[in-house]
Amino acid sequence: MRTPTFGKAILFRTETAAEHEKVGRKSVFVSEKRETPRELGLTYPEVSDQNSGILAHQEFRIKIITWNVGSTAPTRDFISWLACSVQEGNIDMYVIGLQEVCILPKIRLKESTFSHQWKKQLSHALAPFGYSLVKSHCLLGIVLMLFPRCHHMPHIRGIKSGSTATGKWGFCCNKGGVCIKMTLYGHALCFLNVHLPHHIQKYEARIRALKKITKRQFPGKSPYQDFDKTTAFLFGDLNFRIDDLDINFVKMKIGEKDLSKLWESDQLNKAKKIEDIFAGFQEGVLNFPPTYKFDVGSNVHDTSMKMRKPAWTDRILWRIKNVTTAHLQGRSPAGSNISVIQESYESHMQFQSSDHKPVSSVFMVKLLQRRRSSVIYVRKGRVKKAIWSPSGLSPVSLNVTT
């Protein structure tokens, strides 16, 4: 058993009560009252040192669904599909982001006071399978909801939410973003649901709006530095379009299922290469047809007088904390204690109540954590011990030699 030193302190790491008996001859009692690492004389880097526990990975599956619902009420087929998908996969948390939700005016005053139809019906659909709404946030028609399995909820802490409006005149709520931040088993996660300006020529406006959202939700000298402190998921109706190509050529390639010819002209694919705001963000391959714009009630792309060119407006991206541009292959960056693997990325053509199709993605998030082990801290005759587990630190009684 190692006995590493830290200044004048001595740290004993033991795994069982029997090992405690081998360590000490004196019995010292530490109150069962929960104390913070600061009160214990410990800091997280000290507790997180490799001598303080055994490294282990915990796998946590997250399913993100984004859909511009076009001011429609929840449909029975969507609710039924969601319930069926729960039974098919081992998902630990559902993250659902909606845009253009029709909300009564009174909900604008205080969203937490009133429940709208989508929140109510989604909660009812997921509750029988052990999921519970832990947090939601609404900016007029932009709604973000998190549904983890109930047994994970004690390990979800520090939940915060916020919103930023970027609509007409820069502050109307028809466009913008909502954000929910949290720590999951000690790891910082962020979910950002956005609805950016529309029209093909509004590329620069979309970039400005996204920068405004990130600056407000990640205040500081640089929002990009704050992204390094969390693993972020960015999704929603980003409204990026297909440049240059003629609408008839685009529809022809969709019909031929030759989507690769369209990828290079996709505005978001271009932006990821040149815009700082997308530094480190990753996205799966677009192997599904463009999700906008459809005639409502069909799978036919827009035949109205406007003749909107089909586009992948609805997207899901992610960014691993501490990532650099050299680590974009789905591997955990050097020094990172979390990795993200995208298991699926698809659209769902069967839903026809909106001019957009929903998009979903399943992520395997591997959390590097330390199994339950004890840390004993001795300094100037003061003995403290903490049990470190993914859920935190708990002082207990112990036997030590001083």
N, C-alpha and C positions, 0 to 999 in steps of 0.2 A: 504494500500500500504506500503510495507516494505521500510525502509531506512537503509540498512546495512552500516556499516562504514568500512573503510580500512585505517588504520593509521590515518593521519590527513585529509584524503580525505573522501568525502561523495558521495555515489553512490545512485542515484535515478533511479528506474526502473519503467517505465510507458509504457502502451500499446497503448494509443490513444492520439490524440492531445488534447482531452477534459481533460484528466488527466494531461497533461502538464499545462493547464490553472489553474488547482487546485493547482499545486505544487508551482508556482512562481508568483512573482510580478515584477521581473526584466526581461528585455528582453536582451539576449546576443546573438550576431550573430557569428556563426562559418562558415568560408569559405566553399563553396561547393567543393573546391579542395580536391581530394581524398588524404588522408594521411594514413600512415602506423600506426599500433597500437603503435609502438615505438614513432612516432612523436606525437601521442595523449597522451603519457604518460601511455599507457596501454600495457599489455602483454596478450598473448593468454590465459594463465591460469586464469587471472583475468576476461577476457571477457567470458571465458567458464564456469565461476562459475555458479552454479544453480540459483543464483539471477539475472543473466543477460538475461534469456530468458526462454521459455517454451520448455521442452523436447518433441521431436517428432521423429518418425521413417520415413525415406523415403526409399521406396523399389526400388531397381535398379537391373534389370535383365541383366546378362551377359551370352552370349553364346560363348564358346570357342570351336574352331574346330582345330584339329591337323591332319596333313596328310603328310606322306612321299610320294611324288608324283612320285618318281622314274624317274626324268628328263623328265616327260611328259608335254605337253602343256595343258592348261585348256581345259577340256572336256565340251561339251554342256550339258550333263546330270548333271554334278556337278553344273554348273552355274544355270541350271533350278531348281535343287533341292534346292539350296540356296535361290533363289527367292521365291519358294513355301513355304519354311520354315519361311521366313519373314512374309508372310501373315497369317500363322497359329498361331504364337506366339507373345506375347508382349515383344520383346527384346529391351533393351535400348542401348546395345552395342555389336557388334560382334568383337571377338578377333580371328584372324585367323593366325595360325602358320604352316608354310610349311617347309619341309626338302627336300633336293635333287632337288631343283628347277634348271632347266637348264637356266643359265644366260649368256648372251653374254659377251665376255672378256672386252669390254669397260665399262660395268657396274661395274666391279671390281674397276675401277679408282675412280668413284664417283657415288654412287648409286642414290643420289638425283637428278642427272642430267638426268638420263634416266629411263624411266618407262618400266618394263618388262610386259609380257603378263598377268601374273597372277594378278598383281596389277591393270592393266588397266581393265581387264574383271570383276574382283570382284567389283571394283568401279562402273562400269557401271551397274552391276546387283543390287547393293544395293542403288544407288543414287535415283531411282524413288520412293523408300519407305522412303526417308528422312534421309538416312545415308550418312555420309561423312568421307572420310579418314582423320583422324586427325594426324596420325603419322605412319610411317613405318620405318623399319630398316632391313638391309640385311647384312649377312656375307656369301658371295659367294652364296651357295644354301640354306642357312637357312634364312627364311624371316618371319617377324612378322609385322602384320598390325592391326590397331585399327580403327573400324568404329562405332562411336557413333551416335545416333540421333542428328540432327543439333541443336535442342533446348537445349541439354545438353552441347554443346561446350563452352558456356561462363563460365561454372562452372568447366571446366577441365583446370588445370593450372600446371605450373612447369613441363612440359613434358620434359623428358630427355631420351636419348637412348644410348646404348653402345653394344659392342660385344666383345667376347673373343674366340680366336681360340685355339683348343686343338687337332688338327689333327696330322698327321705324324710329328715326331720330336718335337711335342709339340706346333707347331705354324701354321701348315697348316690349311686352312680354310674349309676343307671338313668336319670337325667336330668342335663342339663348341657350343656357345649359344649367342642369342641376347636378349636384355632386354629393356623394356620400362617402365619407372617410371612416375608417375603422381599423382596429387591430384584431387580427385573427390568430389566436395561439401565439401572440406576441409579435406578429408580423404585420406591418402597415400595408393596407390595401386601400385603393381609391377607385370608385366607379363614377364615370362622368358621362351623362346622357345629354347630347346636344342636338339642337335643331338650328342649322346654319342657313344663311341667306340663299334663296333660290335664284334661278336663271343662270344660263351657261356663262354669261359675261361677268358674273359676280364672283369670280375666283378670288380676287384681292379682298373683297368684302368678307368672304368666308375665312380667309387667313386672319384678317383683322379681328373678326368676331371671336375666333378660337383663341387668339392671343389675349383678348380682353377677358374671356372666361377663365383661362388659366391664371392670369395675373390676379384676378379677384379671388379665386378659390385657393391659390397658392401664393399668398402675399410674401413679398421679399424682394431682394435686389434682382433676382432672376427666377422666374417660375420653373425654368429648366433645371436649376439646381435643386429645387424642392421636389421635382419629379424623381430625383435620385434617391430621395428618402422613402419612397413608397413604390409599390408595384401598382401601376395604373392600367385601367381598362377604359378605353375611349370608344364610344359607340353612339348610334343614333342616326338621324337623317342628316348626314353631313352635306348632302346636296351637291357633291362634286359630279361633274358631267363628263361626257366624251367629247373631246375637241376634234376639230379638223374634218372628221369623217362625215360623209353625207348620210342622212337618215335612212335612205334606201339601202345603202351599203351596210349600215349597222344592222338593220332588220334582216338582211340577207344572211349575214354571218351568224346571227342568232338562230335563224332557221336552219342553217347548216351545222350548228353547234360548233362553229369554229371561233370560239371566244378569244383565243390568244391573239387574233388580229386586232382586237379592240383594246387590249390591255395597255399597249403603249400610248394610246390616246386618252386614257383615263386620267383626269386631272389630279386625282388623289395619288395615283402611282407616281406622277411627275412631282407632286408636292413633297412626297416622302423623301425624295432625293435632294431637294434644294431648299426646303423651308426648315428653319431651325426648330420651329414648334413641333415638328414631327421627328426630331432627332431621337433615335433609339426605338421608335415605335415599329412594331411588326404587324403583319397581316397575312392571313392565309391566302392561298391561291383562289382566285375568283372562278371557280368551276361551275357556277350557277349563272343563269341568264340575268341580265339587268333587271332590277326589282322595281323600276319606275320607267314610264308611266303606263298604266293599264286602264282600259275601259272598265269602269266599275261593273262587277257582275260577270267578268270574263277573264280569260288569260290572253287577251288580244292587246297588244300595245296600242297606244293612243291613236284613235282614228278621228278625233274631234278636229275642229277648225284650227286649233293651236298646233296640232301635230308635234307634240313634244318628242324629242329624240330619246330613245331608251337610254337609261344610265344606271350605274350602280350607285345610287344615292345612299343606300342604307348599308352601313359598314360597321365592323367590329375590329378594333385594334387593341394591342396591349404593349406594355413597356415594363421590363423588369427593372427593379431598382438597382442602382449602381451600374447600369448598363453603359457600354460605350459602343461606338459605331463598329468596333471590331468584333462585337459579340452579338451577331444578329442571326444565329443559326438555331435558336431555341435552347441553347445551352445556358446554364447559369454563369454569369460573369464572375471573374475572379473576385473573391471576397464577398460574394453574395450568398445569402443563406436561404434563397428561394429560387425555384425554377418553374417555368410555365411551359406546358406542352399543349398545343391545340390539337384536340382529338377529332373535331368536326367543324365544318363551316359551310352552311347551306341556307338556301331560301326555301320557302314553303308556298308553292304555287297554288295549292288547293284553296287558299283563302282569297275571296273575291269581293269582300265588302268595302275595300279601299282601293285607291289607285296605286298603292304601294303593296309589295309583298313583304311579310315578316322575314327576318333573317335571324338565325340562331347559331351559336357556337358553344361547344363544350371544351372546357379547359381542365387539364390535370395540373393542379398546383401542388408542387412538392415543397413542403415546409421543413427546413432543417431545424430540428429542435433537440433538446437535451432531455433524456429520460430522467425520471425522478431520482435525484441524488442529493446528498446533504453537503452543505458548506458550513464549516465552523470557523468563526472569526475571533481571534484572540488578540487583544491589544490593551496594554496598561492594566492588566488584571480584570478587564471586562470581557466576558465571554458571551458571545452571541452565536446562534446557529440558525440557519435558514434552510428549509427544504425547497429546492428549486424544481419546479415543474413548469410545463408550458403555460399553466394558468397563473403562475406567480410565485411569491415567496411566502412561506409560512413558518414562523418561529415555533420551536418545540423544545422539550426538555432533552438533555443529553448527558453523556458521561465523557469527560475529557481529562487530560493531564495538563496542568499548567505549571 
